[in-house]
Amino acid sequence: MSLTLKNSYKPFGHLGSLTEIIRFFTPNWFAVTMGTGVIALVLAQTTTANTPLFTLARTLWGINIGLFLLFILLYAVRWLVYPQEATKVLFHPQMSMFLGTNPMRLATIINGFISFGLPLMGATAVVIAQQLWKVDAVLAVLCGVGLPLMMFTRQSHPLSSMTALWLLPIVTAEVAAVSGWIVAP
């Protein structure tokens, strides 16, 4: 199926089947959930509970959780069905940096449990947030150490190709620390 003007505006519109969507699913999609979660959290901070804006923020947080789970599923299936394709991401100098968005997108869900889950679930939301934060902290350390190690030992990164993507693996630890501060009390 060729790319036409008719379907060029649809995500994955140029792919012919679900198996192709899975095969070409890459970590840069993780940034979508990171952004959706941040918007939900910012909206929650700019309003009070029981307002339409807070309801919108809570809805976005729910959508964020749904996207998070969908993208985890798609990426896990990619590793199971197309391991040779999935492995290539680790050696790609730009795409591998997006693996750092994993702990950051999880942090938006963790922080959402405090902002949105606490009024709905009480202390259970804090327990869930604390357990998820432990996973987030481990992922942040793995990304913060592992991805720069890959950059130095397995990838080529000339200074002329430097972009802000290089910061994604490093920022994961800062985001995990901020989430830890929110969850700890």
C-alpha positions as CSV (number, residue, x, y, z in Angstrom):
1,M,0.0,0.0,0.0
2,S,1.5,3.3,-1.0
3,L,1.3,6.5,0.9
4,T,-1.4,8.7,-0.5
5,L,-2.6,12.2,0.3
6,K,-5.9,10.7,1.6
7,N,-4.3,8.7,4.3
8,S,-1.1,10.6,5.0
9,Y,-2.6,12.5,7.9
10,K,-3.5,9.4,9.9
11,P,-0.9,7.8,12.2
12,F,0.2,4.5,10.8
13,G,-2.0,5.3,7.7
14,H,0.7,4.1,5.3
15,L,1.1,0.8,7.0
16,G,-1.0,-2.1,5.7
17,S,-1.7,-4.2,8.7
18,L,-1.5,-4.5,12.5
19,T,1.6,-6.6,12.2
20,E,3.3,-3.7,10.4
21,I,2.2,-1.3,13.1
22,I,3.8,-3.6,15.7
23,R,7.0,-4.1,13.6
24,F,7.6,-0.4,13.2
25,F,6.4,0.8,16.6
26,T,9.3,2.7,18.1
27,P,10.1,4.4,21.5
28,N,9.5,7.9,20.2
29,W,5.8,7.2,20.7
30,F,6.5,7.1,24.5
31,A,6.9,10.8,24.4
32,V,3.2,11.1,23.6
33,T,2.2,9.7,26.9
34,M,4.8,11.8,28.7
35,G,3.3,14.9,27.2
36,T,-0.3,13.9,27.8
37,G,0.5,13.2,31.4
38,V,2.3,16.5,31.9
39,I,-0.6,18.5,30.4
40,A,-3.0,16.7,32.8
41,L,-0.8,17.5,35.8
42,V,-0.3,21.1,34.8
43,L,-4.1,21.6,34.4
44,A,-4.7,20.0,37.8
45,Q,-2.3,22.5,39.4
46,T,-4.0,25.5,37.8
47,T,-7.5,24.8,39.1
48,T,-9.4,23.5,42.1
49,A,-11.3,20.2,42.4
50,N,-14.9,19.9,41.1
51,T,-14.3,22.3,38.2
52,P,-14.6,21.5,34.5
53,L,-10.9,22.1,34.0
54,F,-10.0,19.6,36.8
55,T,-12.4,17.1,35.2
56,L,-10.6,17.6,31.9
57,A,-7.3,17.1,33.7
58,R,-8.5,13.9,35.3
59,T,-9.9,12.6,31.9
60,L,-6.5,13.3,30.3
61,W,-4.8,11.4,33.1
62,G,-7.1,8.4,32.4
63,I,-6.3,8.7,28.6
64,N,-2.6,8.8,29.6
65,I,-2.9,5.6,31.5
66,G,-4.7,4.0,28.5
67,L,-2.0,5.1,26.1
68,F,0.7,4.0,28.5
69,L,-0.7,0.5,28.6
70,L,-1.3,0.4,24.8
71,F,2.2,1.5,24.0
72,I,3.7,-0.9,26.6
73,L,1.7,-3.7,24.9
74,L,2.7,-2.8,21.4
75,Y,6.4,-2.4,22.3
76,A,6.4,-5.7,24.3
77,V,4.8,-7.6,21.3
78,R,7.4,-6.0,19.0
79,W,10.2,-7.5,21.2
80,L,8.5,-10.9,21.1
81,V,7.6,-11.0,17.4
82,Y,10.4,-8.9,15.9
83,P,13.3,-9.1,18.3
84,Q,15.8,-8.4,15.5
85,E,14.0,-5.1,14.6
86,A,13.6,-4.1,18.3
87,T,17.3,-4.7,19.0
88,K,18.2,-2.2,16.3
89,V,16.8,0.6,18.5
90,L,19.5,0.1,21.1
91,F,22.2,0.9,18.6
92,H,20.4,3.8,16.8
93,P,22.0,7.1,18.0
94,Q,18.7,9.0,18.1
95,M,15.9,6.4,18.6
96,S,17.6,4.8,21.6
97,M,17.5,8.2,23.5
98,F,13.7,7.9,23.5
99,L,14.0,4.9,25.8
100,G,14.6,7.5,28.5
101,T,11.0,8.7,28.2
102,N,9.8,5.4,29.7
103,P,10.5,6.4,33.4
104,M,9.4,10.0,32.7
105,R,6.0,8.9,31.3
106,L,5.6,6.5,34.3
107,A,6.3,9.5,36.6
108,T,3.3,11.3,35.1
109,I,1.1,8.4,36.1
110,I,2.6,8.2,39.6
111,N,2.1,12.0,40.2
112,G,-1.4,11.6,38.9
113,F,-2.2,9.0,41.5
114,I,-1.4,11.7,44.1
115,S,-3.3,14.5,42.2
116,F,-6.3,12.5,41.0
117,G,-6.2,9.2,42.7
118,L,-6.0,10.4,46.3
119,P,-9.5,12.0,46.3
120,L,-10.9,8.9,44.5
121,M,-9.0,6.0,46.2
122,G,-7.7,7.5,49.4
123,A,-4.6,5.9,50.9
124,T,-4.6,3.1,48.3
125,A,-3.5,5.7,45.7
126,V,-0.5,6.5,47.8
127,V,0.5,2.9,48.1
128,I,0.1,2.4,44.4
129,A,2.2,5.5,43.7
130,Q,4.9,4.4,46.0
131,Q,5.2,0.9,44.4
132,L,5.2,2.4,40.9
133,W,7.8,4.9,42.0
134,K,10.2,2.0,43.0
135,V,9.9,0.7,39.4
136,D,10.3,4.2,38.1
137,A,13.5,4.7,40.1
138,V,15.0,1.5,38.8
139,L,14.2,2.4,35.2
140,A,15.6,5.9,35.7
141,V,18.9,4.5,36.9
142,L,19.1,1.9,34.1
143,C,18.4,4.6,31.5
144,G,20.7,7.1,33.2
145,V,23.6,4.7,33.2
146,G,22.9,2.3,30.4
147,L,22.0,4.7,27.6
148,P,25.0,6.9,28.0
149,L,27.2,3.8,28.2
150,M,25.7,2.7,24.9
151,M,26.4,6.1,23.5
152,F,30.0,5.9,24.4
153,T,30.7,2.2,23.5
154,R,28.2,1.1,20.8
155,Q,27.1,4.3,18.9
156,S,28.6,7.1,17.0
157,H,27.9,10.6,18.3
158,P,29.9,13.3,16.7
159,L,29.7,16.7,18.4
160,S,28.2,18.2,15.2
161,S,25.2,15.9,15.7
162,M,24.4,17.0,19.2
163,T,20.8,17.5,20.0
164,A,18.6,17.9,23.0
165,L,17.8,14.1,22.7
166,W,21.1,13.5,24.5
167,L,19.5,14.8,27.6
168,L,16.6,12.3,27.8
169,P,18.6,9.5,29.5
170,I,20.1,11.9,32.1
171,V,16.9,13.8,32.9
172,T,15.2,10.5,33.9
173,A,16.9,10.6,37.3
174,E,15.8,14.1,38.0
175,V,12.2,13.3,37.1
176,A,12.2,10.2,39.4
177,A,13.6,12.4,42.2
178,V,10.8,14.9,41.8
179,S,8.2,12.1,41.8
180,G,9.8,10.6,44.9
181,W,9.4,14.0,46.7
182,I,5.7,14.1,45.7
183,V,5.1,10.5,46.8
184,A,7.2,10.4,50.0
185,P,5.0,12.5,52.3
